[in-house]
Amino acid sequence: MKKLKIKILSVIALLLLCAAVASAAHLHLEKEYQAQWCAEHNGVTEYVLDDGARVDCLTDEYAVEFDFAPKWAEAIGQSLYYAEKTGKKPGIVLILEKDGDERYLKRLKKVSEKYQIRVWIMKPEDLKK
């Protein structure tokens, strides 16, 4: 029983460490970018759809997904789905925090032009202190 408790505590400690490392990978949390941008665009954050999915920011015109640059492809699918569910236009705010993130923006722009997805970018310096 004692060995089992030690294993469980070890697994919990490892999971907490992994979570800390994962969040440290970014300069700011996604929700910080989301809150500021959405407020500036008179949107509703975390708008809940009838299936339980959450739109990061719903404005009068757009259903907007926020993602860090490496997740550009995932953002496309989510924005299109949210637009379909809400009757709004699809939008993505791509968060560029690191050198080299521009390559993801180029990829996103290539697809967004074809599917008429509005793209905005945010960088750490865009956040108000």
VMD Tcl script that builds the backbone (N, CA, C; Angstrom):
set m [mol new atoms 387]
animate dup $m
set s [atomselect $m all]
$s set {name element resname resid chain x y z} {
  {N N MET 1 A 0.832 -1.201 0.000}
  {CA C MET 1 A 0.000 0.000 0.000}
  {C C MET 1 A 0.870 1.256 0.000}
  {N N LYS 2 A 1.940 1.221 0.791}
  {CA C LYS 2 A 2.833 2.366 0.886}
  {C C LYS 2 A 3.517 2.632 -0.454}
  {N N LYS 3 A 3.917 1.544 -1.153}
  {CA C LYS 3 A 4.555 1.693 -2.462}
  {C C LYS 3 A 3.582 2.301 -3.478}
  {N N LEU 4 A 2.327 1.915 -3.398}
  {CA C LEU 4 A 1.303 2.453 -4.291}
  {C C LEU 4 A 1.125 3.948 -4.070}
  {N N LYS 5 A 1.092 4.371 -2.812}
  {CA C LYS 5 A 0.961 5.797 -2.500}
  {C C LYS 5 A 2.151 6.578 -3.035}
  {N N ILE 6 A 3.335 6.022 -2.905}
  {CA C ILE 6 A 4.539 6.694 -3.401}
  {C C ILE 6 A 4.479 6.818 -4.926}
  {N N LYS 7 A 4.035 5.765 -5.610}
  {CA C LYS 7 A 3.906 5.815 -7.074}
  {C C LYS 7 A 2.877 6.861 -7.494}
  {N N ILE 8 A 1.764 6.902 -6.801}
  {CA C ILE 8 A 0.715 7.879 -7.122}
  {C C ILE 8 A 1.230 9.296 -6.921}
  {N N LEU 9 A 1.912 9.537 -5.812}
  {CA C LEU 9 A 2.475 10.864 -5.548}
  {C C LEU 9 A 3.532 11.221 -6.589}
  {N N SER 10 A 4.315 10.247 -7.014}
  {CA C SER 10 A 5.330 10.486 -8.043}
  {C C SER 10 A 4.681 10.888 -9.362}
  {N N VAL 11 A 3.617 10.204 -9.726}
  {CA C VAL 11 A 2.904 10.521 -10.964}
  {C C VAL 11 A 2.289 11.915 -10.880}
  {N N ILE 12 A 1.694 12.249 -9.751}
  {CA C ILE 12 A 1.100 13.577 -9.569}
  {C C ILE 12 A 2.178 14.656 -9.674}
  {N N ALA 13 A 3.318 14.426 -9.032}
  {CA C ALA 13 A 4.417 15.398 -9.090}
  {C C ALA 13 A 4.908 15.575 -10.519}
  {N N LEU 14 A 5.017 14.480 -11.257}
  {CA C LEU 14 A 5.455 14.546 -12.645}
  {C C LEU 14 A 4.459 15.321 -13.501}
  {N N LEU 15 A 3.169 15.082 -13.292}
  {CA C LEU 15 A 2.142 15.804 -14.043}
  {C C LEU 15 A 2.177 17.300 -13.737}
  {N N LEU 16 A 2.357 17.644 -12.486}
  {CA C LEU 16 A 2.451 19.065 -12.117}
  {C C LEU 16 A 3.675 19.711 -12.741}
  {N N LEU 17 A 4.776 19.000 -12.761}
  {CA C LEU 17 A 5.996 19.524 -13.377}
  {C C LEU 17 A 5.793 19.736 -14.870}
  {N N CYS 18 A 5.165 18.765 -15.534}
  {CA C CYS 18 A 4.891 18.894 -16.972}
  {C C CYS 18 A 3.982 20.083 -17.260}
  {N N ALA 19 A 2.982 20.279 -16.426}
  {CA C ALA 19 A 2.066 21.412 -16.612}
  {C C ALA 19 A 2.804 22.732 -16.451}
  {N N ALA 20 A 3.696 22.799 -15.480}
  {CA C ALA 20 A 4.466 24.021 -15.247}
  {C C ALA 20 A 5.383 24.314 -16.424}
  {N N VAL 21 A 6.045 23.284 -16.950}
  {CA C VAL 21 A 6.932 23.453 -18.095}
  {C C VAL 21 A 6.137 23.877 -19.329}
  {N N ALA 22 A 4.983 23.271 -19.538}
  {CA C ALA 22 A 4.153 23.609 -20.706}
  {C C ALA 22 A 3.711 25.063 -20.662}
  {N N SER 23 A 3.289 25.551 -19.509}
  {CA C SER 23 A 2.833 26.939 -19.417}
  {C C SER 23 A 3.996 27.910 -19.512}
  {N N ALA 24 A 5.185 27.470 -19.129}
  {CA C ALA 24 A 6.356 28.333 -19.199}
  {C C ALA 24 A 6.841 28.504 -20.629}
  {N N ALA 25 A 6.337 27.693 -21.547}
  {CA C ALA 25 A 6.759 27.755 -22.937}
  {C C ALA 25 A 6.306 29.046 -23.617}
  {N N HIS 26 A 5.341 29.727 -23.036}
  {CA C HIS 26 A 4.828 30.968 -23.614}
  {C C HIS 26 A 5.100 32.133 -22.678}
  {N N LEU 27 A 5.244 33.305 -23.275}
  {CA C LEU 27 A 5.491 34.513 -22.481}
  {C C LEU 27 A 4.253 34.941 -21.719}
  {N N HIS 28 A 3.089 34.720 -22.322}
  {CA C HIS 28 A 1.806 35.082 -21.714}
  {C C HIS 28 A 0.806 33.969 -21.995}
  {N N LEU 29 A -0.230 33.927 -21.216}
  {CA C LEU 29 A -1.290 32.955 -21.430}
  {C C LEU 29 A -2.161 33.383 -22.613}
  {N N GLU 30 A -2.698 32.402 -23.312}
  {CA C GLU 30 A -3.599 32.692 -24.431}
  {C C GLU 30 A -4.761 33.561 -23.975}
  {N N LYS 31 A -5.288 33.282 -22.780}
  {CA C LYS 31 A -6.455 34.025 -22.310}
  {C C LYS 31 A -6.148 35.501 -22.062}
  {N N GLU 32 A -4.871 35.858 -21.839}
  {CA C GLU 32 A -4.510 37.268 -21.683}
  {C C GLU 32 A -4.670 38.003 -23.016}
  {N N TYR 33 A -4.184 37.389 -24.080}
  {CA C TYR 33 A -4.349 37.978 -25.415}
  {C C TYR 33 A -5.836 38.054 -25.766}
  {N N GLN 34 A -6.529 36.976 -25.496}
  {CA C GLN 34 A -7.951 36.870 -25.799}
  {C C GLN 34 A -8.756 37.951 -25.087}
  {N N ALA 35 A -8.528 38.121 -23.796}
  {CA C ALA 35 A -9.301 39.090 -23.015}
  {C C ALA 35 A -9.111 40.508 -23.545}
  {N N GLN 36 A -7.871 40.869 -23.820}
  {CA C GLN 36 A -7.614 42.228 -24.291}
  {C C GLN 36 A -8.205 42.462 -25.677}
  {N N TRP 37 A -7.926 41.557 -26.614}
  {CA C TRP 37 A -8.398 41.744 -27.982}
  {C C TRP 37 A -9.921 41.762 -28.032}
  {N N CYS 38 A -10.525 40.843 -27.336}
  {CA C CYS 38 A -11.982 40.720 -27.357}
  {C C CYS 38 A -12.645 41.975 -26.772}
  {N N ALA 39 A -12.081 42.493 -25.693}
  {CA C ALA 39 A -12.611 43.725 -25.104}
  {C C ALA 39 A -12.485 44.893 -26.080}
  {N N GLU 40 A -11.360 44.967 -26.768}
  {CA C GLU 40 A -11.129 46.050 -27.734}
  {C C GLU 40 A -12.062 45.954 -28.949}
  {N N HIS 41 A -12.576 44.764 -29.213}
  {CA C HIS 41 A -13.461 44.551 -30.360}
  {C C HIS 41 A -14.914 44.320 -29.936}
  {N N ASN 42 A -15.217 44.698 -28.712}
  {CA C ASN 42 A -16.580 44.593 -28.170}
  {C C ASN 42 A -17.176 43.193 -28.323}
  {N N GLY 43 A -16.354 42.202 -28.064}
  {CA C GLY 43 A -16.801 40.823 -28.207}
  {C C GLY 43 A -17.128 40.170 -26.876}
  {N N VAL 44 A -17.611 38.950 -26.976}
  {CA C VAL 44 A -17.926 38.125 -25.809}
  {C C VAL 44 A -16.893 37.008 -25.757}
  {N N THR 45 A -16.171 36.898 -24.648}
  {CA C THR 45 A -15.189 35.828 -24.514}
  {C C THR 45 A -15.864 34.532 -24.088}
  {N N GLU 46 A -15.273 33.441 -24.555}
  {CA C GLU 46 A -15.723 32.093 -24.182}
  {C C GLU 46 A -17.230 31.886 -24.415}
  {N N TYR 47 A -17.694 32.301 -25.573}
  {CA C TYR 47 A -19.105 32.123 -25.931}
  {C C TYR 47 A -19.372 30.626 -26.093}
  {N N VAL 48 A -20.345 30.107 -25.365}
  {CA C VAL 48 A -20.623 28.669 -25.366}
  {C C VAL 48 A -21.667 28.318 -26.423}
  {N N LEU 49 A -21.315 27.377 -27.294}
  {CA C LEU 49 A -22.227 26.897 -28.323}
  {C C LEU 49 A -23.158 25.836 -27.759}
  {N N ASP 50 A -24.187 25.491 -28.515}
  {CA C ASP 50 A -25.164 24.517 -28.038}
  {C C ASP 50 A -24.581 23.127 -27.812}
  {N N ASP 51 A -23.406 22.852 -28.394}
  {CA C ASP 51 A -22.765 21.551 -28.193}
  {C C ASP 51 A -21.686 21.589 -27.112}
  {N N GLY 52 A -21.574 22.744 -26.433}
  {CA C GLY 52 A -20.605 22.879 -25.356}
  {C C GLY 52 A -19.252 23.426 -25.799}
  {N N ALA 53 A -19.013 23.509 -27.105}
  {CA C ALA 53 A -17.763 24.100 -27.592}
  {C C ALA 53 A -17.755 25.588 -27.245}
  {N N ARG 54 A -16.565 26.151 -27.110}
  {CA C ARG 54 A -16.433 27.553 -26.717}
  {C C ARG 54 A -15.696 28.359 -27.783}
  {N N VAL 55 A -16.337 29.414 -28.234}
  {CA C VAL 55 A -15.711 30.348 -29.164}
  {C C VAL 55 A -14.874 31.299 -28.315}
  {N N ASP 56 A -13.594 31.455 -28.671}
  {CA C ASP 56 A -12.723 32.312 -27.864}
  {C C ASP 56 A -13.253 33.738 -27.769}
  {N N CYS 57 A -13.730 34.276 -28.891}
  {CA C CYS 57 A -14.317 35.622 -28.885}
  {C C CYS 57 A -15.363 35.715 -29.989}
  {N N LEU 58 A -16.551 36.091 -29.606}
  {CA C LEU 58 A -17.633 36.266 -30.575}
  {C C LEU 58 A -17.951 37.756 -30.658}
  {N N THR 59 A -17.763 38.325 -31.856}
  {CA C THR 59 A -18.091 39.737 -32.067}
  {C C THR 59 A -19.367 39.801 -32.900}
  {N N ASP 60 A -19.809 40.998 -33.215}
  {CA C ASP 60 A -21.001 41.147 -34.052}
  {C C ASP 60 A -20.813 40.504 -35.419}
  {N N GLU 61 A -19.568 40.470 -35.884}
  {CA C GLU 61 A -19.296 40.010 -37.238}
  {C C GLU 61 A -18.523 38.682 -37.314}
  {N N TYR 62 A -17.685 38.391 -36.295}
  {CA C TYR 62 A -16.765 37.262 -36.381}
  {C C TYR 62 A -16.848 36.297 -35.199}
  {N N ALA 63 A -16.595 35.017 -35.513}
  {CA C ALA 63 A -16.336 33.987 -34.505}
  {C C ALA 63 A -14.827 33.764 -34.558}
  {N N VAL 64 A -14.133 34.162 -33.497}
  {CA C VAL 64 A -12.673 34.245 -33.534}
  {C C VAL 64 A -12.018 33.196 -32.636}
  {N N GLU 65 A -11.059 32.498 -33.222}
  {CA C GLU 65 A -10.241 31.527 -32.499}
  {C C GLU 65 A -8.866 32.133 -32.248}
  {N N PHE 66 A -8.349 31.951 -31.046}
  {CA C PHE 66 A -7.008 32.409 -30.686}
  {C C PHE 66 A -6.109 31.191 -30.564}
  {N N ASP 67 A -4.913 31.286 -31.126}
  {CA C ASP 67 A -3.941 30.209 -30.955}
  {C C ASP 67 A -2.541 30.754 -31.130}
  {N N PHE 68 A -1.605 30.055 -30.479}
  {CA C PHE 68 A -0.197 30.375 -30.676}
  {C C PHE 68 A 0.210 29.872 -32.058}
  {N N ALA 69 A 1.185 30.522 -32.644}
  {CA C ALA 69 A 1.569 30.304 -34.037}
  {C C ALA 69 A 1.720 28.835 -34.449}
  {N N PRO 70 A 2.395 27.990 -33.665}
  {CA C PRO 70 A 2.541 26.602 -34.114}
  {C C PRO 70 A 1.219 25.845 -34.253}
  {N N LYS 71 A 0.149 26.346 -33.680}
  {CA C LYS 71 A -1.152 25.687 -33.771}
  {C C LYS 71 A -2.031 26.327 -34.852}
  {N N TRP 72 A -1.402 26.932 -35.858}
  {CA C TRP 72 A -2.120 27.641 -36.916}
  {C C TRP 72 A -3.136 26.752 -37.633}
  {N N ALA 73 A -2.777 25.503 -37.899}
  {CA C ALA 73 A -3.672 24.618 -38.650}
  {C C ALA 73 A -4.907 24.253 -37.829}
  {N N GLU 74 A -4.713 24.014 -36.556}
  {CA C GLU 74 A -5.840 23.708 -35.671}
  {C C GLU 74 A -6.808 24.894 -35.609}
  {N N ALA 75 A -6.252 26.093 -35.601}
  {CA C ALA 75 A -7.080 27.302 -35.537}
  {C C ALA 75 A -8.002 27.420 -36.747}
  {N N ILE 76 A -7.554 26.960 -37.892}
  {CA C ILE 76 A -8.376 27.035 -39.107}
  {C C ILE 76 A -9.662 26.241 -38.929}
  {N N GLY 77 A -9.522 25.009 -38.516}
  {CA C GLY 77 A -10.696 24.155 -38.334}
  {C C GLY 77 A -11.649 24.696 -37.296}
  {N N GLN 78 A -11.099 25.166 -36.188}
  {CA C GLN 78 A -11.960 25.699 -35.135}
  {C C GLN 78 A -12.694 26.946 -35.591}
  {N N SER 79 A -12.000 27.847 -36.267}
  {CA C SER 79 A -12.661 29.091 -36.701}
  {C C SER 79 A -13.769 28.802 -37.706}
  {N N LEU 80 A -13.528 27.870 -38.610}
  {CA C LEU 80 A -14.557 27.521 -39.593}
  {C C LEU 80 A -15.764 26.875 -38.914}
  {N N TYR 81 A -15.502 26.018 -37.954}
  {CA C TYR 81 A -16.598 25.361 -37.239}
  {C C TYR 81 A -17.415 26.377 -36.447}
  {N N TYR 82 A -16.738 27.258 -35.726}
  {CA C TYR 82 A -17.435 28.267 -34.920}
  {C C TYR 82 A -18.253 29.198 -35.802}
  {N N ALA 83 A -17.709 29.545 -36.960}
  {CA C ALA 83 A -18.445 30.404 -37.893}
  {C C ALA 83 A -19.709 29.700 -38.380}
  {N N GLU 84 A -19.572 28.441 -38.707}
  {CA C GLU 84 A -20.724 27.654 -39.165}
  {C C GLU 84 A -21.801 27.591 -38.092}
  {N N LYS 85 A -21.399 27.363 -36.858}
  {CA C LYS 85 A -22.358 27.227 -35.759}
  {C C LYS 85 A -23.020 28.544 -35.366}
  {N N THR 86 A -22.329 29.655 -35.561}
  {CA C THR 86 A -22.853 30.947 -35.097}
  {C C THR 86 A -23.448 31.807 -36.213}
  {N N GLY 87 A -23.158 31.471 -37.469}
  {CA C GLY 87 A -23.604 32.312 -38.573}
  {C C GLY 87 A -22.737 33.545 -38.754}
  {N N LYS 88 A -21.590 33.575 -38.083}
  {CA C LYS 88 A -20.651 34.699 -38.209}
  {C C LYS 88 A -19.552 34.333 -39.202}
  {N N LYS 89 A -18.702 35.289 -39.516}
  {CA C LYS 89 A -17.545 35.047 -40.368}
  {C C LYS 89 A -16.429 34.433 -39.509}
  {N N PRO 90 A -15.596 33.572 -40.112}
  {CA C PRO 90 A -14.493 32.989 -39.351}
  {C C PRO 90 A -13.333 33.967 -39.187}
  {N N GLY 91 A -12.710 33.920 -38.019}
  {CA C GLY 91 A -11.556 34.762 -37.750}
  {C C GLY 91 A -10.560 34.055 -36.851}
  {N N ILE 92 A -9.306 34.432 -37.003}
  {CA C ILE 92 A -8.234 33.864 -36.183}
  {C C ILE 92 A -7.325 34.985 -35.726}
  {N N VAL 93 A -7.001 34.979 -34.431}
  {CA C VAL 93 A -5.932 35.826 -33.920}
  {C C VAL 93 A -4.765 34.882 -33.676}
  {N N LEU 94 A -3.713 35.036 -34.483}
  {CA C LEU 94 A -2.532 34.208 -34.336}
  {C C LEU 94 A -1.539 34.942 -33.431}
  {N N ILE 95 A -1.097 34.255 -32.398}
  {CA C ILE 95 A -0.197 34.851 -31.409}
  {C C ILE 95 A 1.240 34.518 -31.781}
  {N N LEU 96 A 2.016 35.551 -32.058}
  {CA C LEU 96 A 3.422 35.396 -32.444}
  {C C LEU 96 A 4.308 35.828 -31.281}
  {N N GLU 97 A 4.950 34.872 -30.636}
  {CA C GLU 97 A 5.801 35.191 -29.479}
  {C C GLU 97 A 7.282 34.910 -29.719}
  {N N LYS 98 A 7.589 34.091 -30.696}
  {CA C LYS 98 A 8.968 33.633 -30.858}
  {C C LYS 98 A 9.512 33.963 -32.232}
  {N N ASP 99 A 10.837 34.052 -32.310}
  {CA C ASP 99 A 11.486 34.188 -33.608}
  {C C ASP 99 A 11.095 32.973 -34.443}
  {N N GLY 100 A 10.787 33.189 -35.672}
  {CA C GLY 100 A 10.417 32.082 -36.547}
  {C C GLY 100 A 8.922 31.849 -36.657}
  {N N ASP 101 A 8.134 32.497 -35.801}
  {CA C ASP 101 A 6.675 32.309 -35.851}
  {C C ASP 101 A 6.064 32.846 -37.136}
  {N N GLU 102 A 6.776 33.722 -37.817}
  {CA C GLU 102 A 6.264 34.299 -39.068}
  {C C GLU 102 A 5.995 33.215 -40.108}
  {N N ARG 103 A 6.742 32.112 -40.071}
  {CA C ARG 103 A 6.523 31.038 -41.051}
  {C C ARG 103 A 5.132 30.437 -40.915}
  {N N TYR 104 A 4.626 30.388 -39.679}
  {CA C TYR 104 A 3.275 29.880 -39.451}
  {C C TYR 104 A 2.229 30.858 -39.967}
  {N N LEU 105 A 2.513 32.139 -39.811}
  {CA C LEU 105 A 1.609 33.163 -40.313}
  {C C LEU 105 A 1.493 33.073 -41.837}
  {N N LYS 106 A 2.601 32.835 -42.513}
  {CA C LYS 106 A 2.575 32.687 -43.973}
  {C C LYS 106 A 1.703 31.512 -44.385}
  {N N ARG 107 A 1.830 30.407 -43.676}
  {CA C ARG 107 A 1.015 29.226 -43.971}
  {C C ARG 107 A -0.474 29.538 -43.760}
  {N N LEU 108 A -0.754 30.181 -42.640}
  {CA C LEU 108 A -2.134 30.521 -42.320}
  {C C LEU 108 A -2.726 31.447 -43.377}
  {N N LYS 109 A -1.972 32.446 -43.779}
  {CA C LYS 109 A -2.485 33.403 -44.762}
  {C C LYS 109 A -2.806 32.727 -46.092}
  {N N LYS 110 A -1.993 31.761 -46.479}
  {CA C LYS 110 A -2.233 31.047 -47.733}
  {C C LYS 110 A -3.596 30.359 -47.714}
  {N N VAL 111 A -3.921 29.699 -46.613}
  {CA C VAL 111 A -5.197 28.995 -46.496}
  {C C VAL 111 A -6.342 29.967 -46.229}
  {N N SER 112 A -6.085 30.974 -45.411}
  {CA C SER 112 A -7.162 31.899 -45.033}
  {C C SER 112 A -7.688 32.684 -46.228}
  {N N GLU 113 A -6.843 32.963 -47.184}
  {CA C GLU 113 A -7.301 33.655 -48.383}
  {C C GLU 113 A -8.316 32.801 -49.148}
  {N N LYS 114 A -8.037 31.518 -49.243}
  {CA C LYS 114 A -8.922 30.610 -49.976}
  {C C LYS 114 A -10.267 30.447 -49.277}
  {N N TYR 115 A -10.252 30.373 -47.943}
  {CA C TYR 115 A -11.473 30.105 -47.191}
  {C C TYR 115 A -12.077 31.347 -46.536}
  {N N GLN 116 A -11.570 32.500 -46.913}
  {CA C GLN 116 A -12.093 33.784 -46.436}
  {C C GLN 116 A -12.134 33.864 -44.903}
  {N N ILE 117 A -11.017 33.540 -44.293}
  {CA C ILE 117 A -10.865 33.646 -42.841}
  {C C ILE 117 A -10.093 34.922 -42.558}
  {N N ARG 118 A -10.650 35.786 -41.746}
  {CA C ARG 118 A -9.973 37.032 -41.373}
  {C C ARG 118 A -8.889 36.693 -40.350}
  {N N VAL 119 A -7.694 37.238 -40.565}
  {CA C VAL 119 A -6.561 36.961 -39.677}
  {C C VAL 119 A -6.044 38.258 -39.064}
  {N N TRP 120 A -5.859 38.214 -37.751}
  {CA C TRP 120 A -5.191 39.274 -37.004}
  {C C TRP 120 A -3.994 38.630 -36.324}
  {N N ILE 121 A -3.030 39.437 -35.945}
  {CA C ILE 121 A -1.921 38.905 -35.160}
  {C C ILE 121 A -1.791 39.712 -33.871}
  {N N MET 122 A -1.237 39.043 -32.881}
  {CA C MET 122 A -0.878 39.719 -31.632}
  {C C MET 122 A 0.513 39.258 -31.239}
  {N N LYS 123 A 1.239 40.180 -30.641}
  {CA C LYS 123 A 2.575 39.913 -30.118}
  {C C LYS 123 A 2.598 40.347 -28.658}
  {N N PRO 124 A 3.573 39.874 -27.898}
  {CA C PRO 124 A 3.631 40.246 -26.476}
  {C C PRO 124 A 3.585 41.757 -26.253}
  {N N GLU 125 A 4.212 42.506 -27.119}
  {CA C GLU 125 A 4.234 43.971 -26.931}
  {C C GLU 125 A 2.863 44.604 -27.160}
  {N N ASP 126 A 1.918 43.858 -27.713}
  {CA C ASP 126 A 0.558 44.368 -27.909}
  {C C ASP 126 A -0.261 44.354 -26.617}
  {N N LEU 127 A 0.182 43.579 -25.640}
  {CA C LEU 127 A -0.558 43.507 -24.379}
  {C C LEU 127 A -0.312 44.755 -23.547}
  {N N LYS 128 A -1.391 45.286 -23.010}
  {CA C LYS 128 A -1.268 46.449 -22.129}
  {C C LYS 128 A -0.864 45.961 -20.756}
  {N N LYS 129 A 0.018 46.679 -20.180}
  {CA C LYS 129 A 0.496 46.292 -18.837}
  {C C LYS 129 A -0.384 46.885 -17.773}
}
mol reanalyze $m
mol bondsrecalc $m
mol representation Tube
mol addrep $m
